[in-house]
Amino acid sequence: MANQQQPSTFRKIQAVTIGNDFEKVTEIVSVKYIDLVQQLKPHQVIVKVLYVGINASDVNYTNGKYTPNVKPPFDVGFEGLGQIVQVGSKVPKEKVASYGIFSQYGAFAEYLIISYKGITPIPNPKPEYIGLLTSGLTSSISLIEKGQMTSGETVLVTAAAGGTGQFAVQLAKLAGNHVIGTCSSDDKVEMLKRMGCDRVINYKKEDFKKVLKSEYPRGVDIVFESVGGQFFDICLGSLATKGRLIVIGMASTYSSSSGMQGNDLNTIKLLGKSRTVTGFFLPDYADQYGKHLHRLISLLAQRKLEVELDLVGQGDIKDVIKGVDRLQMGKNKGKVIVPLSSSSSSRL
């Protein structure tokens, strides 16, 4: 990285207190770039972050749910796409200017130090690649490892038009299953039909519970559930014999001060028909990332997989707050992506 290209300072987002109101508990801070250079170790690189991905769990992190003993201030954000601008002494110099995607705490920053091994190389800076990280990996690994997904089954995906749900829909369909998806608007219905959903339920217009009871009286084999509350209760009651319910999140509770709503888990519904409810937390399956990510990138290259993007902002780190709010409000269609420079946003 030529000296004239090095900024004197850069910005990043930190949580300065614990809480689930992202805008109120975070601040944008300025950092000297030279401090980053001085911290660079031989096997690390400095990345200029071009895009960041927004996840429902961003507010869980600021709320201390993942790291309960953490003391503010701490850096936030999980994933991004960037260009290597400086390398440590053990990293080949020709890697400068190459692009990659990464999952790392503190991703909401204009520049970031990352282990070179922690970067997955990509041929170009298309933001679609970010969708393959947290969202794509969560869908791929959980459906196989937790859902024991094969083919010829009925798979229900809640929040199917979201950043993660869209992958669950497509992967379940590619595996040869009948796929049901829930969403909240007509444009999302059209998106899900395009992605292969056999039945789309707009719960703003249809009674979710009644549709499942009347159209799927046998029940569903796999549920990919990320909403929580009443959705969880309905999904649990709709499981077929030997059905599997994968809980990947509880989006309806993340911004709520009262926590999870609805009835407690009814164990009779589980024990009576050998059903399974299982939780899934992506970092616990880090050893699976490589093979699943390779397959997702291959499917994307073959155009067997598409990534619906919801671009927020015009290229400023301040727009991350807008992106988190859009996701928490349920207004997004697809993966929420925030470009961190105006040149990044123009690539779309």
C-alpha positions as CSV (number, residue, x, y, z in Angstrom):
1,M,0.0,0.0,0.0
2,A,1.6,3.2,-1.1
3,N,2.1,5.8,1.5
4,Q,0.0,8.4,-0.2
5,Q,-3.0,6.0,0.0
6,Q,-2.7,5.5,3.7
7,P,-5.3,7.5,5.6
8,S,-4.2,9.4,8.7
9,T,-7.3,8.1,10.6
10,F,-10.2,5.8,10.0
11,R,-13.6,5.1,11.7
12,K,-15.1,2.2,13.4
13,I,-18.2,1.5,15.5
14,Q,-18.0,0.5,19.2
15,A,-20.6,-0.4,21.8
16,V,-20.0,2.1,24.7
17,T,-22.6,0.5,26.9
18,I,-24.7,-2.7,27.0
19,G,-28.2,-2.7,25.5
20,N,-30.3,-3.7,22.5
21,D,-31.0,-0.3,21.0
22,F,-28.1,-0.3,18.6
23,E,-28.1,3.5,17.8
24,K,-28.2,4.5,21.5
25,V,-25.5,2.1,22.7
26,T,-22.9,2.6,19.9
27,E,-20.6,5.4,18.9
28,I,-18.5,6.0,15.8
29,V,-14.9,6.5,16.9
30,S,-11.8,7.7,15.0
31,V,-8.6,5.7,15.1
32,K,-5.1,6.5,13.9
33,Y,-4.2,4.3,11.0
34,I,-0.6,4.1,12.2
35,D,-1.8,2.4,15.3
36,L,-3.2,-0.4,13.1
37,V,0.0,-0.7,11.2
38,Q,2.0,-1.0,14.5
39,Q,-0.3,-3.9,15.6
40,L,0.2,-5.9,12.4
41,K,1.7,-9.3,13.0
42,P,3.5,-11.5,10.4
43,H,0.6,-13.6,9.5
44,Q,-2.0,-10.8,9.4
45,V,-3.2,-8.4,6.8
46,I,-4.9,-5.0,6.9
47,V,-8.1,-4.9,4.9
48,K,-10.0,-1.9,3.6
49,V,-13.6,-2.8,4.3
50,L,-15.8,-2.1,1.3
51,Y,-19.1,-3.7,2.4
52,V,-20.5,-5.0,5.7
53,G,-23.3,-7.4,6.3
54,I,-26.1,-6.7,8.9
55,N,-27.4,-9.6,11.0
56,A,-30.2,-9.9,13.5
57,S,-27.6,-10.9,16.1
58,D,-25.9,-7.5,15.9
59,V,-28.2,-6.4,18.8
60,N,-27.6,-9.6,20.7
61,Y,-23.9,-8.7,20.7
62,T,-24.4,-5.2,21.9
63,N,-26.7,-6.6,24.5
64,G,-23.9,-8.9,25.8
65,K,-25.8,-12.1,25.1
66,Y,-22.9,-13.8,23.3
67,T,-20.1,-12.4,25.5
68,P,-21.8,-11.7,28.9
69,N,-18.5,-10.8,30.6
70,V,-17.4,-8.2,28.0
71,K,-16.8,-4.7,29.3
72,P,-17.6,-1.7,27.0
73,P,-16.2,-0.2,24.9
74,F,-15.9,-3.1,22.4
75,D,-16.0,-3.3,18.6
76,V,-19.1,-4.6,16.9
77,G,-20.1,-6.2,13.6
78,F,-19.6,-9.7,12.3
79,E,-18.9,-9.9,8.6
80,G,-17.6,-8.0,5.6
81,L,-15.9,-7.8,2.2
82,G,-12.8,-6.0,1.6
83,Q,-9.5,-5.5,-0.2
84,I,-6.1,-6.3,1.3
85,V,-4.1,-3.1,1.4
86,Q,-1.1,-4.2,3.6
87,V,0.4,-7.5,4.6
88,G,2.5,-8.9,7.4
89,S,6.0,-10.2,6.7
90,K,4.8,-13.8,6.4
91,V,2.1,-13.1,3.8
92,P,3.0,-12.9,0.1
93,K,3.2,-9.3,-1.1
94,E,1.2,-10.2,-4.2
95,K,-1.8,-10.6,-2.0
96,V,-2.1,-6.8,-1.8
97,A,-5.1,-5.5,-3.8
98,S,-6.8,-8.9,-3.7
99,Y,-10.4,-9.3,-2.4
100,G,-11.9,-11.5,0.3
101,I,-14.8,-12.0,2.6
102,F,-14.4,-12.5,6.3
103,S,-16.3,-13.2,9.5
104,Q,-14.8,-11.4,12.5
105,Y,-15.9,-9.5,15.5
106,G,-15.4,-5.8,15.0
107,A,-16.2,-5.9,11.3
108,F,-18.0,-2.5,11.4
109,A,-14.8,-0.6,10.6
110,E,-13.3,1.2,7.6
111,Y,-10.0,-0.7,8.1
112,L,-9.4,-4.0,10.0
113,I,-6.6,-6.3,10.9
114,I,-7.4,-9.9,10.1
115,S,-5.5,-13.2,10.1
116,Y,-4.7,-14.0,6.4
117,K,-6.1,-17.5,7.0
118,G,-9.4,-15.9,8.1
119,I,-10.0,-14.4,4.7
120,T,-11.8,-16.4,1.9
121,P,-10.5,-15.1,-1.5
122,I,-13.1,-14.0,-4.0
123,P,-12.5,-13.0,-7.6
124,N,-14.2,-9.6,-7.4
125,P,-15.8,-7.3,-4.8
126,K,-19.5,-8.2,-5.6
127,P,-21.4,-7.8,-2.3
128,E,-23.4,-10.9,-3.0
129,Y,-20.5,-12.9,-1.6
130,I,-21.1,-11.5,1.9
131,G,-24.5,-13.3,2.0
132,L,-22.7,-16.6,1.8
133,L,-21.0,-16.0,5.2
134,T,-23.2,-15.8,8.3
135,S,-26.5,-16.3,6.3
136,G,-25.4,-18.9,3.8
137,L,-23.4,-20.9,6.2
138,T,-26.1,-20.9,8.9
139,S,-28.6,-22.3,6.4
140,S,-26.3,-24.8,4.8
141,I,-24.8,-26.2,8.0
142,S,-27.9,-26.2,10.1
143,L,-30.1,-27.9,7.5
144,I,-27.6,-30.7,7.1
145,E,-26.1,-31.1,10.6
146,K,-29.2,-30.3,12.7
147,G,-32.1,-30.9,10.2
148,Q,-30.6,-34.0,8.8
149,M,-32.1,-32.8,5.5
150,T,-32.3,-35.3,2.6
151,S,-35.0,-35.1,-0.1
152,G,-38.7,-35.7,-0.6
153,E,-39.6,-33.9,2.7
154,T,-41.6,-30.8,3.5
155,V,-39.5,-27.9,4.8
156,L,-40.9,-24.8,6.4
157,V,-38.8,-21.6,6.5
158,T,-40.0,-18.7,8.6
159,A,-38.8,-15.1,7.6
160,A,-38.0,-16.8,4.3
161,A,-37.4,-13.6,2.4
162,G,-34.7,-12.4,4.9
163,G,-30.9,-12.6,4.5
164,T,-30.7,-16.1,5.9
165,G,-34.2,-17.5,5.0
166,Q,-33.5,-17.0,1.3
167,F,-30.7,-19.5,1.4
168,A,-32.7,-22.0,3.4
169,V,-35.4,-21.9,0.8
170,Q,-33.0,-22.4,-2.1
171,L,-30.9,-25.1,-0.5
172,A,-33.9,-27.1,0.6
173,K,-35.3,-26.9,-2.9
174,L,-32.0,-27.8,-4.5
175,A,-32.1,-30.9,-2.3
176,G,-35.4,-32.0,-3.8
177,N,-37.8,-30.9,-1.0
178,H,-41.3,-29.3,-0.9
179,V,-40.6,-25.8,0.5
180,I,-43.0,-23.5,2.4
181,G,-41.9,-20.0,3.2
182,T,-43.5,-17.2,5.3
183,C,-43.2,-13.5,4.7
184,S,-45.0,-10.2,5.2
185,S,-45.5,-8.5,1.9
186,D,-46.5,-9.2,-1.8
187,D,-43.1,-8.3,-3.2
188,K,-41.5,-10.8,-0.9
189,V,-44.1,-13.4,-2.0
190,E,-42.9,-12.8,-5.6
191,M,-39.3,-13.1,-4.6
192,L,-39.8,-16.4,-2.8
193,K,-41.8,-17.8,-5.7
194,R,-38.9,-16.9,-8.0
195,M,-36.5,-18.7,-5.7
196,G,-38.6,-21.9,-5.8
197,C,-40.9,-21.8,-2.9
198,D,-43.8,-24.2,-3.5
199,R,-46.1,-22.4,-1.1
200,V,-45.6,-18.9,0.2
201,I,-47.7,-17.7,3.2
202,N,-48.0,-13.9,3.6
203,Y,-49.0,-13.9,7.2
204,K,-50.3,-10.4,6.9
205,K,-53.0,-11.7,4.6
206,E,-53.4,-15.3,5.6
207,D,-53.7,-17.1,8.9
208,F,-50.4,-18.9,9.2
209,K,-51.7,-21.6,11.6
210,K,-54.9,-22.3,9.6
211,V,-52.9,-22.7,6.4
212,L,-50.6,-25.2,7.9
213,K,-53.4,-27.2,9.5
214,S,-55.6,-27.3,6.4
215,E,-52.9,-27.7,3.7
216,Y,-50.4,-29.8,5.6
217,P,-52.4,-32.0,8.0
218,R,-49.6,-34.5,8.2
219,G,-47.3,-31.8,9.4
220,V,-43.9,-30.6,8.2
221,D,-40.7,-32.5,8.5
222,I,-38.2,-29.7,9.0
223,V,-38.7,-26.2,10.3
224,F,-36.1,-23.5,9.8
225,E,-37.2,-21.0,12.5
226,S,-35.8,-17.6,13.2
227,V,-38.7,-15.5,14.4
228,G,-39.7,-16.9,17.9
229,G,-42.7,-16.0,19.9
230,Q,-46.0,-17.2,18.4
231,F,-44.3,-18.3,15.3
232,F,-42.3,-20.8,17.3
233,D,-45.4,-22.1,19.0
234,I,-47.2,-22.6,15.6
235,C,-44.2,-24.3,14.1
236,L,-43.8,-26.6,17.0
237,G,-47.4,-27.6,16.8
238,S,-47.1,-28.2,13.1
239,L,-44.2,-30.7,13.2
240,A,-44.8,-34.1,11.7
241,T,-43.9,-37.3,13.4
242,K,-40.1,-37.4,13.7
243,G,-40.1,-33.7,12.6
244,R,-37.1,-31.5,13.4
245,L,-37.4,-27.8,14.4
246,I,-34.2,-25.9,14.0
247,V,-34.1,-22.6,16.0
248,I,-31.5,-20.3,14.5
249,G,-32.8,-17.2,16.2
250,M,-35.7,-15.3,17.8
251,A,-35.8,-12.1,15.9
252,S,-39.1,-11.0,17.4
253,T,-37.5,-10.8,20.9
254,Y,-34.1,-9.2,20.0
255,S,-35.3,-5.6,20.4
256,S,-37.9,-6.3,23.0
257,S,-37.3,-5.3,26.6
258,S,-39.7,-8.1,27.8
259,G,-37.8,-11.0,26.2
260,M,-39.5,-14.0,24.6
261,Q,-43.2,-14.0,24.2
262,G,-45.7,-16.8,23.9
263,N,-46.1,-20.1,25.8
264,D,-43.2,-22.0,27.3
265,L,-42.0,-25.1,25.4
266,N,-44.7,-27.8,25.5
267,T,-42.7,-31.0,26.0
268,I,-45.8,-33.2,25.3
269,K,-45.6,-32.0,21.7
270,L,-42.1,-33.3,21.5
271,L,-42.2,-36.5,23.4
272,G,-45.5,-37.7,22.0
273,K,-44.2,-38.1,18.5
274,S,-40.4,-38.3,18.8
275,R,-40.0,-34.7,17.5
276,T,-36.8,-32.7,17.9
277,V,-36.2,-29.1,18.7
278,T,-32.6,-28.1,18.3
279,G,-30.7,-24.9,18.6
280,F,-28.0,-23.7,16.2
281,F,-25.2,-21.2,16.8
282,L,-22.9,-20.8,13.8
283,P,-19.5,-20.3,15.7
284,D,-19.9,-23.8,17.2
285,Y,-19.5,-25.3,13.7
286,A,-16.4,-23.4,12.6
287,D,-14.8,-26.7,11.4
288,Q,-17.6,-27.0,8.8
289,Y,-17.1,-23.5,7.3
290,G,-14.6,-24.4,4.6
291,K,-16.5,-27.2,2.8
292,H,-19.9,-25.5,3.0
293,L,-18.6,-22.1,1.9
294,H,-16.8,-23.7,-1.1
295,R,-20.1,-25.3,-2.1
296,L,-22.0,-22.1,-1.8
297,I,-19.5,-20.2,-3.8
298,S,-19.7,-22.9,-6.5
299,L,-23.5,-22.8,-6.5
300,L,-23.4,-19.0,-6.9
301,A,-20.9,-19.3,-9.8
302,Q,-23.1,-21.8,-11.5
303,R,-26.1,-19.6,-11.1
304,K,-27.9,-22.3,-9.1
305,L,-28.0,-19.9,-6.1
306,E,-29.0,-16.3,-6.1
307,V,-28.5,-13.7,-3.4
308,E,-31.1,-11.0,-2.9
309,L,-29.5,-7.9,-1.6
310,D,-31.0,-5.0,0.3
311,L,-28.5,-2.1,-0.1
312,V,-28.7,0.5,2.6
313,G,-26.9,3.9,2.4
314,Q,-24.6,5.6,0.0
315,G,-21.2,4.6,1.3
316,D,-20.7,5.9,4.9
317,I,-20.1,4.0,8.1
318,K,-22.9,6.0,9.7
319,D,-25.4,4.1,7.5
320,V,-24.7,0.9,9.5
321,I,-27.2,2.2,12.1
322,K,-29.8,2.6,9.3
323,G,-29.1,-1.0,8.2
324,V,-29.5,-2.4,11.7
325,D,-32.7,-0.5,12.1
326,R,-34.1,-1.7,8.7
327,L,-33.4,-5.3,9.7
328,Q,-34.9,-5.0,13.1
329,M,-38.0,-3.4,11.7
330,G,-38.5,-6.3,9.3
331,K,-38.4,-4.0,6.3
332,N,-35.7,-5.8,4.5
333,K,-36.0,-8.0,1.5
334,G,-32.9,-10.2,1.3
335,K,-29.5,-9.7,2.9
336,V,-29.0,-6.2,4.3
337,I,-25.6,-4.8,3.0
338,V,-24.1,-1.5,3.8
339,P,-21.3,-0.1,1.6
340,L,-18.6,1.7,3.5
341,S,-17.4,3.9,0.6
342,S,-19.2,5.7,-2.2
343,S,-17.2,3.8,-4.8
344,S,-18.5,0.5,-3.3
345,S,-22.1,1.6,-3.5
346,S,-21.7,2.5,-7.2
347,R,-20.5,-1.0,-8.1
348,L,-24.1,-2.2,-7.7
